[in-house]
């Protein structure tokens, strides 16, 4: 193995560069080193670039959403082995602390959001994965890298949102945001038995994509029509049985509780860059339940099985693909939603790996 690799490094204040970094080595017995075969750019990476993630450490290799092949493991790794194809969990967790034992892995006493945030991430040729037994899921031979790419982040986030929403068979579920997480949330809401899925976004292209993929029974563009009126019309004036807020945009939090029926669950899985107001005096009597937080991606094995049997497919989210050498262009296109970009997949560099 050569000693250096190409990597995308965040320097803070919106600065990112492509540079040579040492190839990571095993540091703890529970570590694995993974050769990255496919990764992607996430909106959370943009939040780091914008300084909206206080826990982020400057001069860190970005990225937490990837698949690859294990090239070495520490002495404490029991369930993963060299040569396995694996998909990564976006959360680093030990599996043994009080929070992990309750299933709250995002609050692991020894982990949390680490990769690409506090320790070097996957937008590189190789990545060190702590607690590899917990954070890596084996990819079956019948599942492609593309099929598995979003397993441990946006697909898990969408599933988390649908799970928080307490969807019952036949419910009308409103999903705010037709970005990658919102589209995954709509897909998972269907798994939970939603009768109607209403997808809301101001981007008409993304709304049409959700409709074409069969993820929404109804699409609503709040920039062109009264979103609340549309929801009332679809629900005989009651409001949505559950709302999943996956946009984190200007006014989307307010829209979420406004279109929810009384006694509904409002699941907030968006990452906000600004404080949100909870106007209790305006919602008094609606008896709403709000659930929010970072994704607890504890269902990766289950989601991989659903992918393998064809119940879930997120391949359509990959609209752009280019080698690591072009990732700076990827950030420009992805951040500005140019050329219909939903997800930019990063392949290995042409001349380095």
C-alpha positions, 0 to 999 in steps of 0.5 A: 500500500502506498503511503499517501492518498488524495483527500478533500479537506475542509479548512473552515470558513467555507474553504475546501481543498484537494490534497495529499494526506497520509493513508490512515492506519489502525489506531485502536483494536476496534478499527478497520481501514476501508478502501473507498469504492464509492462515496458521495457529498451530503448536505451535512458536509455543506453545513460543516463548510458553512460553520453550522456544526460546532463540533466539527474540527477544521482541517478534517477530511470530509465525508461520512457516506460511502461503501468500500472494501475492508483492507485491514482490521484491528485485533478487536474486530470480531464480525468484519473481515478483510476483503468484505464489501461494506456500507458505512453508518454515518454514526460512530458508536460503541454498541455498549454504552447506556445510550447505545444499549437503548438504541440511541446511537447518535448519543453514544458516549464514545462516538456520535457524528465523527467521520468527516466531522471530528475525524477524517472521513471518506472523501478520500481513497481510504478511511479509518472506521472506529468501532467497525463491528458496529459501523460497517454493514456487509453488502450481499453479492446481489447488491451493488455499490450504488444500491448500498451507498445511501444505507447508513445516512440518508436512507437511515435518516428517511427511515428514522423520520418515518419511524418517529412519525408513528405512521399507521396504515392508511394515514395521510403523511406530509413530507416537507422537502423533496431532497435526498432525505425527504425522498427517502422519508417518503419511500419509507413512509410507504413501507410503514403503510401510509395511505397518502403521501404528500410531498411538498417542495418549492423545487418543481423538478424534485417534486416531479421526480418524487411523483415519477418514482411513485414516492408521492400520491400528491405533490404540492409546491408552496411557492405556487399554491396554498400548502395548508389549503391543499392538505385540508382538501386532501384530509377533509379539513383535518390536516395530515396525520403525520408530518416529516420535516426534512427540508430545514428551509425558511419557514418549513418548521412553521409549515410543518406544525401548521399542516398537522392535524390535532394530536398528530406527530411532527417528526423533525429530521432536518438540520437547521442553521438558525434557531426555530421559534415554537409559538405555543400560543398559536398551536394551543389546543392542537396537542401536537407531539414533536420529535426531533434529533440526529438520525439513530441509524440502528436499522442498517441490517434491516434496510440492507435486507429490504434493499436486497429483496427489492423493497427499497431502491435509491439508485435514482438519487445518483444524478451525477458521477465523477472521480475524486479529482473532480470533487470540488466541482461536485461541491459547486454543483451539489451546493447550488443544485445545478443541472438537476443534481440530487446526489453527486457520487464520487468514484475513486481517483483515476491516477491514485488508487 
